[in-house]
Amino acid sequence: MKLSRPVSWFLLAFGVWSWFIWITFVKNLWKDGSGLAFDAAGDPTAYFWVHLALAVASFLLGTAIGVIGFRGVRALRREAAPGTSDQPPTPSSSAS
């Protein structure tokens, strides 16, 4: 299956964006002082664990989607590069 250039770049950008957003979210979750993520004793609450699980799942999905996009971009660049081909060179016959 071939991905178009816009689709490849979109998937790559989505993967990068996902990491950026969820890293920011986890940092904010870790520093939460409102009592949602940590109780009065400083122990993590169910809210913390659920949102941490969502962040981990999003990291994994964002990584997978970004890798697909990266591979699509790399394949398109390889295809566009002169002198590169996935097919072996055809043997030339010499007549004597």
C-alpha positions in Angstrom: 0.0 0.0 0.0 1.3 3.4 -0.9 0.5 6.5 1.1 0.3 9.9 -0.6 2.7 12.7 0.4 0.0 14.7 2.2 -1.3 11.6 4.1 2.3 10.6 5.1 3.1 14.1 6.4 -0.2 14.2 8.2 0.4 10.9 10.0 3.9 12.0 10.9 2.7 15.3 12.2 -0.1 13.6 14.2 2.5 11.3 15.9 4.7 14.3 16.9 1.7 16.3 18.0 0.4 13.4 20.1 3.7 13.2 21.9 3.9 16.9 22.5 0.3 17.2 23.9 0.5 14.1 26.1 3.9 14.9 27.5 2.5 18.3 28.5 -0.6 16.6 30.0 1.4 14.1 32.1 3.7 16.9 33.4 0.6 18.9 34.4 -1.0 15.8 35.9 2.1 15.1 37.9 2.1 18.6 39.3 -1.6 18.7 40.1 -2.4 20.5 43.3 -6.2 20.5 43.0 -6.7 17.1 44.8 -7.9 15.3 41.7 -4.7 13.4 40.9 -3.3 13.0 44.4 -5.2 12.7 47.7 -4.3 14.6 50.9 -1.7 12.0 51.8 0.0 12.4 48.4 -1.1 9.1 47.1 -2.3 8.8 43.5 -6.1 8.6 43.0 -8.1 6.7 40.5 -8.2 9.9 38.4 -4.4 9.8 38.2 -4.2 6.2 37.1 -7.0 6.4 34.5 -5.4 9.5 32.9 -2.0 8.0 33.1 -3.3 4.9 31.3 -4.9 7.2 28.6 -1.6 9.0 28.2 0.4 5.8 27.8 -2.1 4.4 25.2 -1.9 7.7 23.4 1.9 7.6 23.4 1.8 4.1 21.9 -0.8 5.0 19.2 0.9 8.3 18.4 4.2 6.5 18.0 2.7 3.8 15.7 0.9 6.4 13.6 4.0 8.6 13.4 6.1 5.6 12.4 3.7 4.8 9.6 3.9 8.4 8.4 7.7 8.5 8.7 8.0 5.3 6.6 5.6 6.8 4.0 7.6 10.0 3.8 10.9 8.0 3.6 9.5 5.7 0.8 8.4 8.7 -1.2 11.8 10.4 -0.9 13.5 7.2 -1.9 11.2 6.9 -4.9 11.9 10.4 -6.0 15.7 10.2 -5.6 17.5 9.7 -8.9 19.4 6.5 -9.5 17.6 4.5 -6.7 15.4 1.7 -7.6 14.0 -1.3 -5.7 14.4 -3.4 -8.8 17.7 -5.1 -9.6 19.5 -3.8 -12.7 18.8 -5.7 -15.9 21.7 -7.6 -17.3 23.0 -6.3 -20.5 23.8 -8.8 -23.3 26.9 -8.2 -25.3 27.2 -9.6 -28.8 30.6 -10.7 -30.0 
